Amino acid sequence: MSQRKLSVTHKASSAKVERSYQSFVKQSVSELSGRPSPRALGIDGHFCSRKKSYATTLVDLYETCRLLAQQYFLNAINSAWTLKWK
């Protein structure tokens, strides 16, 4: 949506809309700063609700795969330990 439309729909000056946008961006950046960026980023896009909207999913593949591998090996170790003591 353009600044012009926002200023008309919200009955605010374009300067006010710009200040609000800059404030929002600054707050968003400060909330995200300090967070590590993913080593491997997975991106998937798909249509939703009969192609009326579109969704994009972002996943940290490194962390997801590490957690899946950790869980797999824990299950394998537990299974081996259980078989050993039966």
C-alpha positions as CSV (number, residue, x, y, z in Angstrom):
1,M,0.0,0.0,0.0
2,S,1.4,3.4,-0.9
3,Q,2.0,6.3,1.5
4,R,-0.6,8.3,-0.4
5,K,-3.3,5.6,0.2
6,L,-2.4,5.3,3.9
7,S,-2.5,9.1,4.4
8,V,-6.0,9.2,2.8
9,T,-7.4,6.2,4.6
10,H,-6.0,7.1,8.0
11,K,-6.4,10.9,7.6
12,A,-2.8,11.6,8.4
13,S,-0.1,13.5,6.5
14,S,2.3,11.7,4.3
15,A,5.1,12.9,6.7
16,K,3.3,11.2,9.6
17,V,3.0,8.0,7.6
18,E,6.7,8.2,6.8
19,R,7.7,8.7,10.4
20,S,5.5,5.9,11.5
21,Y,7.0,3.6,8.9
22,Q,10.6,4.6,9.9
23,S,9.7,4.0,13.6
24,F,8.3,0.5,12.8
25,V,11.4,-0.4,10.7
26,K,13.8,0.8,13.4
27,Q,11.9,-1.2,16.1
28,S,11.9,-4.3,13.9
29,V,15.6,-4.1,13.3
30,S,16.4,-3.6,17.0
31,E,14.3,-6.6,17.9
32,L,16.1,-8.8,15.3
33,S,19.6,-7.5,16.0
34,G,21.7,-9.9,17.9
35,R,19.9,-13.0,16.5
36,P,22.2,-15.3,14.6
37,S,21.5,-15.6,10.9
38,P,20.9,-19.2,9.6
39,R,23.8,-21.1,8.0
40,A,21.5,-22.8,5.5
41,L,18.2,-21.1,4.7
42,G,15.3,-23.2,3.2
43,I,12.7,-21.3,1.3
44,D,9.3,-22.8,0.2
45,G,6.5,-20.9,-1.4
46,H,3.0,-22.1,-2.0
47,F,-0.5,-20.8,-2.8
48,C,-3.2,-20.9,-0.2
49,S,-7.0,-20.9,-0.3
50,R,-7.5,-21.6,-4.0
51,K,-4.7,-19.4,-5.2
52,K,-6.1,-16.2,-3.6
53,S,-3.0,-15.8,-1.4
54,Y,0.6,-16.8,-1.3
55,A,2.7,-17.9,1.6
56,T,6.5,-18.2,1.9
57,T,8.1,-20.4,4.6
58,L,11.6,-19.8,5.7
59,V,13.5,-22.5,7.7
60,D,16.9,-22.7,9.2
61,L,17.9,-26.0,7.6
62,Y,21.2,-26.3,9.6
63,E,19.4,-26.1,13.0
64,T,16.5,-28.2,11.9
65,C,18.7,-31.0,10.4
66,R,20.9,-30.9,13.5
67,L,17.9,-31.4,15.8
68,L,16.5,-34.1,13.6
69,A,19.8,-36.0,13.6
70,Q,20.2,-35.6,17.3
71,Q,16.8,-37.0,17.9
72,Y,17.5,-39.9,15.4
73,F,20.7,-40.9,17.2
74,L,19.2,-40.6,20.6
75,N,16.4,-42.9,19.5
76,A,18.9,-45.3,18.0
77,I,21.0,-45.3,21.2
78,N,18.0,-45.9,23.3
79,S,16.8,-48.8,21.1
80,A,20.3,-50.4,21.2
81,W,20.4,-50.0,25.0
82,T,16.9,-51.5,25.4
83,L,17.8,-54.5,23.2
84,K,21.1,-55.0,25.2
85,W,19.3,-55.3,28.5
86,K,16.3,-57.5,27.3
